[in-house]
Amino acid sequence: MTPTPFVMEFDLVGEIAFRELDFAPATTNAPLKPGRVFDHAAPHFSPFQGEPFSLVDALPDFSWPTVVISGDHDIRTPQMVAKQVSTLIPDATLLTVRNHGHSALDTHPDLALEVTRTVADSVQASGTIDAAALPSDPHGARGLMHRLVTARLHFATYGPRAFS
């Protein structure tokens, strides 16, 4: 299965997406409902078997420092899900990346390093995450990848209208 950059990296997560998260469109009781976007990929992976464990049930048992990073325009894992996850994990911190969708760390690799450094320093100093020390504007440093994806999305949204 060929990966689709910026949409779905099937070579990395395809089997889990179909077998455990039910990305196959035929199933009606799927935990996620991706629509018919991935119809073409379904025959290449195992059919849905169910989640191997309940992540929601496991979250309260997390005992390590956790920062949930979420784009405020994420439609694959909406902000309300990120908020729910961060409330279920003891002492978790929610960091919202403004004006961003899914996979914020793909286009903001420096953010991952900055968050990791901040969490390590905070936990070492106080035993907890200092949310105030986390990046206040994680969307500030825009790399080339972010600019390319943004330009592509703007063209897809507005370009066809200009030619009709």
Buried (B, 14 or more C-beta within 10 A) or exposed (E): BEEBEBEBBBEEBBBBBBBBBBBBBEEEEBEEEBEEEBEEBBEEBEEBEEBEEEEEEEBEEBEEBBBBBBBBEBEEBBBEEBBBBBEBBEEBBBBBBEEBBBBBBBBBEEBBEBBEEBBEEBBEEEEEBBEEBBBEEBBEEEBEBBEEBBEEEEEEEEEEEEEE
